[in-house]
Amino acid sequence: MIVNAQHVDLEIQVENEGDYLERVIFYWAKNFSSALAAGQKYSILPRTIVISLVDFRLFDCPEYHSFFQTFETTRHTLLSDKMGLYFFELPKLPKEIDENDMLLLWLSLFKANTDS
């Protein structure tokens, strides 16, 4: 889908079947490369992001949200802003959610056990 001139792929994964990170990169690459027709300039490639909601622990950290881009490893210089990989690990969501935090409210819907 296209949102604010960006290509967005929303992935929801309930179980860790392995190779999830490779799958996310593969889907990102397919979306990114398919946005350019033969003969078009590479400069018109849109920012392409993948948003992953996973119901398992993916990274060894306490944060529920991780964001990745391509950086040079020594100088931490951004290579390009055309790639964005967002990961939301649902098991790490806080128990108490501020009603003014729209992101956490939205994410908590995926963990809801009741209609309320």
mmCIF file of the C-alpha atoms, coordinates in Angstrom:
data_MODEL
# 
_entry.id   MODEL 
# 
loop_
_atom_site.group_PDB 
_atom_site.id 
_atom_site.type_symbol 
_atom_site.label_atom_id 
_atom_site.label_alt_id 
_atom_site.label_comp_id 
_atom_site.label_asym_id 
_atom_site.label_entity_id 
_atom_site.label_seq_id 
_atom_site.pdbx_PDB_ins_code 
_atom_site.Cartn_x 
_atom_site.Cartn_y 
_atom_site.Cartn_z 
_atom_site.occupancy 
_atom_site.B_iso_or_equiv 
_atom_site.pdbx_formal_charge 
_atom_site.auth_seq_id 
_atom_site.auth_comp_id 
_atom_site.auth_asym_id 
_atom_site.auth_atom_id 
_atom_site.pdbx_PDB_model_num 
ATOM 1   C CA . MET A 1 1   ? 0.000   0.000   0.000   1.00 0.00 ? 1   MET A CA 1 
ATOM 2   C CA . ILE A 1 2   ? 1.089   3.603   -0.455  1.00 0.00 ? 2   ILE A CA 1 
ATOM 3   C CA . VAL A 1 3   ? 0.837   5.971   2.528   1.00 0.00 ? 3   VAL A CA 1 
ATOM 4   C CA . ASN A 1 4   ? 2.136   9.540   2.383   1.00 0.00 ? 4   ASN A CA 1 
ATOM 5   C CA . ALA A 1 5   ? 4.083   8.717   -0.822  1.00 0.00 ? 5   ALA A CA 1 
ATOM 6   C CA . GLN A 1 6   ? 5.811   5.786   0.919   1.00 0.00 ? 6   GLN A CA 1 
ATOM 7   C CA . HIS A 1 7   ? 5.438   2.126   0.053   1.00 0.00 ? 7   HIS A CA 1 
ATOM 8   C CA . VAL A 1 8   ? 4.319   0.358   3.235   1.00 0.00 ? 8   VAL A CA 1 
ATOM 9   C CA . ASP A 1 9   ? 4.174   -3.381  3.895   1.00 0.00 ? 9   ASP A CA 1 
ATOM 10  C CA . LEU A 1 10  ? 2.406   -4.361  7.113   1.00 0.00 ? 10  LEU A CA 1 
ATOM 11  C CA . GLU A 1 11  ? 3.327   -7.843  8.331   1.00 0.00 ? 11  GLU A CA 1 
ATOM 12  C CA . ILE A 1 12  ? 1.672   -9.626  11.253  1.00 0.00 ? 12  ILE A CA 1 
ATOM 13  C CA . GLN A 1 13  ? 3.324   -12.819 12.476  1.00 0.00 ? 13  GLN A CA 1 
ATOM 14  C CA . VAL A 1 14  ? 1.856   -14.851 15.341  1.00 0.00 ? 14  VAL A CA 1 
ATOM 15  C CA . GLU A 1 15  ? 4.441   -17.611 15.626  1.00 0.00 ? 15  GLU A CA 1 
ATOM 16  C CA . ASN A 1 16  ? 8.185   -17.576 15.159  1.00 0.00 ? 16  ASN A CA 1 
ATOM 17  C CA . GLU A 1 17  ? 8.726   -19.992 12.290  1.00 0.00 ? 17  GLU A CA 1 
ATOM 18  C CA . GLY A 1 18  ? 12.383  -19.006 11.876  1.00 0.00 ? 18  GLY A CA 1 
ATOM 19  C CA . ASP A 1 19  ? 14.072  -16.828 9.253   1.00 0.00 ? 19  ASP A CA 1 
ATOM 20  C CA . TYR A 1 20  ? 11.686  -13.958 9.989   1.00 0.00 ? 20  TYR A CA 1 
ATOM 21  C CA . LEU A 1 21  ? 14.294  -11.230 9.553   1.00 0.00 ? 21  LEU A CA 1 
ATOM 22  C CA . GLU A 1 22  ? 15.340  -12.599 6.167   1.00 0.00 ? 22  GLU A CA 1 
ATOM 23  C CA . ARG A 1 23  ? 11.676  -12.723 5.152   1.00 0.00 ? 23  ARG A CA 1 
ATOM 24  C CA . VAL A 1 24  ? 11.203  -9.072  6.118   1.00 0.00 ? 24  VAL A CA 1 
ATOM 25  C CA . ILE A 1 25  ? 14.262  -8.001  4.119   1.00 0.00 ? 25  ILE A CA 1 
ATOM 26  C CA . PHE A 1 26  ? 13.082  -10.078 1.143   1.00 0.00 ? 26  PHE A CA 1 
ATOM 27  C CA . TYR A 1 27  ? 9.634   -8.443  1.170   1.00 0.00 ? 27  TYR A CA 1 
ATOM 28  C CA . TRP A 1 28  ? 11.208  -5.012  1.537   1.00 0.00 ? 28  TRP A CA 1 
ATOM 29  C CA . ALA A 1 29  ? 13.485  -5.679  -1.461  1.00 0.00 ? 29  ALA A CA 1 
ATOM 30  C CA . LYS A 1 30  ? 10.567  -6.888  -3.608  1.00 0.00 ? 30  LYS A CA 1 
ATOM 31  C CA . ASN A 1 31  ? 8.483   -3.815  -2.791  1.00 0.00 ? 31  ASN A CA 1 
ATOM 32  C CA . PHE A 1 32  ? 11.399  -1.440  -3.304  1.00 0.00 ? 32  PHE A CA 1 
ATOM 33  C CA . SER A 1 33  ? 12.520  -2.913  -6.620  1.00 0.00 ? 33  SER A CA 1 
ATOM 34  C CA . SER A 1 34  ? 9.009   -3.208  -8.054  1.00 0.00 ? 34  SER A CA 1 
ATOM 35  C CA . ALA A 1 35  ? 8.430   0.532   -7.604  1.00 0.00 ? 35  ALA A CA 1 
ATOM 36  C CA . LEU A 1 36  ? 10.711  1.382   -10.529 1.00 0.00 ? 36  LEU A CA 1 
ATOM 37  C CA . ALA A 1 37  ? 9.788   0.761   -14.156 1.00 0.00 ? 37  ALA A CA 1 
ATOM 38  C CA . ALA A 1 38  ? 12.416  0.133   -16.819 1.00 0.00 ? 38  ALA A CA 1 
ATOM 39  C CA . GLY A 1 39  ? 14.114  3.347   -17.867 1.00 0.00 ? 39  GLY A CA 1 
ATOM 40  C CA . GLN A 1 40  ? 13.095  5.376   -14.815 1.00 0.00 ? 40  GLN A CA 1 
ATOM 41  C CA . LYS A 1 41  ? 15.690  7.169   -12.707 1.00 0.00 ? 41  LYS A CA 1 
ATOM 42  C CA . TYR A 1 42  ? 16.702  5.510   -9.453  1.00 0.00 ? 42  TYR A CA 1 
ATOM 43  C CA . SER A 1 43  ? 16.241  8.844   -7.688  1.00 0.00 ? 43  SER A CA 1 
ATOM 44  C CA . ILE A 1 44  ? 12.448  8.492   -7.930  1.00 0.00 ? 44  ILE A CA 1 
ATOM 45  C CA . LEU A 1 45  ? 12.387  5.280   -5.902  1.00 0.00 ? 45  LEU A CA 1 
ATOM 46  C CA . PRO A 1 46  ? 10.029  5.876   -2.967  1.00 0.00 ? 46  PRO A CA 1 
ATOM 47  C CA . ARG A 1 47  ? 10.836  5.349   0.665   1.00 0.00 ? 47  ARG A CA 1 
ATOM 48  C CA . THR A 1 48  ? 9.801   1.762   1.362   1.00 0.00 ? 48  THR A CA 1 
ATOM 49  C CA . ILE A 1 49  ? 9.081   0.542   4.863   1.00 0.00 ? 49  ILE A CA 1 
ATOM 50  C CA . VAL A 1 50  ? 8.019   -2.696  6.490   1.00 0.00 ? 50  VAL A CA 1 
ATOM 51  C CA . ILE A 1 51  ? 6.060   -2.610  9.731   1.00 0.00 ? 51  ILE A CA 1 
ATOM 52  C CA . SER A 1 52  ? 6.164   -5.941  11.554  1.00 0.00 ? 52  SER A CA 1 
ATOM 53  C CA . LEU A 1 53  ? 3.873   -6.827  14.427  1.00 0.00 ? 53  LEU A CA 1 
ATOM 54  C CA . VAL A 1 54  ? 5.116   -10.045 15.983  1.00 0.00 ? 54  VAL A CA 1 
ATOM 55  C CA . ASP A 1 55  ? 3.600   -12.015 18.853  1.00 0.00 ? 55  ASP A CA 1 
ATOM 56  C CA . PHE A 1 56  ? 6.972   -13.373 19.992  1.00 0.00 ? 56  PHE A CA 1 
ATOM 57  C CA . ARG A 1 57  ? 10.294  -12.045 21.224  1.00 0.00 ? 57  ARG A CA 1 
ATOM 58  C CA . LEU A 1 58  ? 12.488  -11.277 18.239  1.00 0.00 ? 58  LEU A CA 1 
ATOM 59  C CA . PHE A 1 59  ? 15.367  -9.250  19.712  1.00 0.00 ? 59  PHE A CA 1 
ATOM 60  C CA . ASP A 1 60  ? 17.298  -9.676  22.941  1.00 0.00 ? 60  ASP A CA 1 
ATOM 61  C CA . CYS A 1 61  ? 16.343  -6.303  24.433  1.00 0.00 ? 61  CYS A CA 1 
ATOM 62  C CA . PRO A 1 62  ? 13.591  -4.986  26.727  1.00 0.00 ? 62  PRO A CA 1 
ATOM 63  C CA . GLU A 1 63  ? 12.156  -2.475  24.211  1.00 0.00 ? 63  GLU A CA 1 
ATOM 64  C CA . TYR A 1 64  ? 8.999   -3.446  22.338  1.00 0.00 ? 64  TYR A CA 1 
ATOM 65  C CA . HIS A 1 65  ? 9.837   -1.198  19.346  1.00 0.00 ? 65  HIS A CA 1 
ATOM 66  C CA . SER A 1 66  ? 12.931  -1.462  17.157  1.00 0.00 ? 66  SER A CA 1 
ATOM 67  C CA . PHE A 1 67  ? 13.694  0.574   14.027  1.00 0.00 ? 67  PHE A CA 1 
ATOM 68  C CA . PHE A 1 68  ? 16.395  -0.264  11.483  1.00 0.00 ? 68  PHE A CA 1 
ATOM 69  C CA . GLN A 1 69  ? 17.937  1.658   8.597   1.00 0.00 ? 69  GLN A CA 1 
ATOM 70  C CA . THR A 1 70  ? 21.169  1.293   6.630   1.00 0.00 ? 70  THR A CA 1 
ATOM 71  C CA . PHE A 1 71  ? 24.062  2.968   8.475   1.00 0.00 ? 71  PHE A CA 1 
ATOM 72  C CA . GLU A 1 72  ? 27.830  2.966   8.062   1.00 0.00 ? 72  GLU A CA 1 
ATOM 73  C CA . THR A 1 73  ? 29.028  0.978   11.076  1.00 0.00 ? 73  THR A CA 1 
ATOM 74  C CA . THR A 1 74  ? 31.913  3.193   12.229  1.00 0.00 ? 74  THR A CA 1 
ATOM 75  C CA . ARG A 1 75  ? 30.677  6.735   11.551  1.00 0.00 ? 75  ARG A CA 1 
ATOM 76  C CA . HIS A 1 76  ? 26.957  5.867   11.905  1.00 0.00 ? 76  HIS A CA 1 
ATOM 77  C CA . THR A 1 77  ? 26.262  7.796   8.713   1.00 0.00 ? 77  THR A CA 1 
ATOM 78  C CA . LEU A 1 78  ? 22.897  7.101   7.120   1.00 0.00 ? 78  LEU A CA 1 
ATOM 79  C CA . LEU A 1 79  ? 23.381  5.555   3.682   1.00 0.00 ? 79  LEU A CA 1 
ATOM 80  C CA . SER A 1 80  ? 19.816  6.221   2.554   1.00 0.00 ? 80  SER A CA 1 
ATOM 81  C CA . ASP A 1 81  ? 16.457  6.932   4.132   1.00 0.00 ? 81  ASP A CA 1 
ATOM 82  C CA . LYS A 1 82  ? 14.726  4.807   1.473   1.00 0.00 ? 82  LYS A CA 1 
ATOM 83  C CA . MET A 1 83  ? 14.659  1.783   3.815   1.00 0.00 ? 83  MET A CA 1 
ATOM 84  C CA . GLY A 1 84  ? 12.864  1.558   7.129   1.00 0.00 ? 84  GLY A CA 1 
ATOM 85  C CA . LEU A 1 85  ? 12.164  -1.619  9.066   1.00 0.00 ? 85  LEU A CA 1 
ATOM 86  C CA . TYR A 1 86  ? 9.898   -1.236  12.095  1.00 0.00 ? 86  TYR A CA 1 
ATOM 87  C CA . PHE A 1 87  ? 9.393   -4.109  14.521  1.00 0.00 ? 87  PHE A CA 1 
ATOM 88  C CA . PHE A 1 88  ? 6.830   -4.208  17.323  1.00 0.00 ? 88  PHE A CA 1 
ATOM 89  C CA . GLU A 1 89  ? 7.132   -7.165  19.705  1.00 0.00 ? 89  GLU A CA 1 
ATOM 90  C CA . LEU A 1 90  ? 3.725   -7.611  21.322  1.00 0.00 ? 90  LEU A CA 1 
ATOM 91  C CA . PRO A 1 91  ? 4.903   -9.723  24.315  1.00 0.00 ? 91  PRO A CA 1 
ATOM 92  C CA . LYS A 1 92  ? 7.030   -6.766  25.443  1.00 0.00 ? 92  LYS A CA 1 
ATOM 93  C CA . LEU A 1 93  ? 4.178   -4.247  25.600  1.00 0.00 ? 93  LEU A CA 1 
ATOM 94  C CA . PRO A 1 94  ? 3.758   -2.682  29.033  1.00 0.00 ? 94  PRO A CA 1 
ATOM 95  C CA . LYS A 1 95  ? 0.940   -3.991  31.226  1.00 0.00 ? 95  LYS A CA 1 
ATOM 96  C CA . GLU A 1 96  ? -0.372  -0.494  31.929  1.00 0.00 ? 96  GLU A CA 1 
ATOM 97  C CA . ILE A 1 97  ? -1.005  1.693   28.882  1.00 0.00 ? 97  ILE A CA 1 
ATOM 98  C CA . ASP A 1 98  ? -1.497  5.442   28.968  1.00 0.00 ? 98  ASP A CA 1 
ATOM 99  C CA . GLU A 1 99  ? -4.799  6.261   27.266  1.00 0.00 ? 99  GLU A CA 1 
ATOM 100 C CA . ASN A 1 100 ? -3.074  9.180   25.500  1.00 0.00 ? 100 ASN A CA 1 
ATOM 101 C CA . ASP A 1 101 ? -0.431  6.974   23.874  1.00 0.00 ? 101 ASP A CA 1 
ATOM 102 C CA . MET A 1 102 ? -2.086  6.237   20.532  1.00 0.00 ? 102 MET A CA 1 
ATOM 103 C CA . LEU A 1 103 ? 0.642   3.855   19.356  1.00 0.00 ? 103 LEU A CA 1 
ATOM 104 C CA . LEU A 1 104 ? 0.440   1.672   22.451  1.00 0.00 ? 104 LEU A CA 1 
ATOM 105 C CA . LEU A 1 105 ? -3.354  1.738   22.385  1.00 0.00 ? 105 LEU A CA 1 
ATOM 106 C CA . TRP A 1 106 ? -3.340  0.586   18.764  1.00 0.00 ? 106 TRP A CA 1 
ATOM 107 C CA . LEU A 1 107 ? -0.749  -2.141  19.424  1.00 0.00 ? 107 LEU A CA 1 
ATOM 108 C CA . SER A 1 108 ? -2.658  -3.362  22.483  1.00 0.00 ? 108 SER A CA 1 
ATOM 109 C CA . LEU A 1 109 ? -5.643  -4.158  20.258  1.00 0.00 ? 109 LEU A CA 1 
ATOM 110 C CA . PHE A 1 110 ? -3.628  -7.062  18.843  1.00 0.00 ? 110 PHE A CA 1 
ATOM 111 C CA . LYS A 1 111 ? -3.203  -8.490  22.367  1.00 0.00 ? 111 LYS A CA 1 
ATOM 112 C CA . ALA A 1 112 ? -6.794  -7.950  23.503  1.00 0.00 ? 112 ALA A CA 1 
ATOM 113 C CA . ASN A 1 113 ? -8.562  -10.881 25.145  1.00 0.00 ? 113 ASN A CA 1 
ATOM 114 C CA . THR A 1 114 ? -11.933 -9.119  25.475  1.00 0.00 ? 114 THR A CA 1 
ATOM 115 C CA . ASP A 1 115 ? -14.039 -6.717  23.436  1.00 0.00 ? 115 ASP A CA 1 
ATOM 116 C CA . SER A 1 116 ? -13.504 -3.918  25.948  1.00 0.00 ? 116 SER A CA 1 
# 
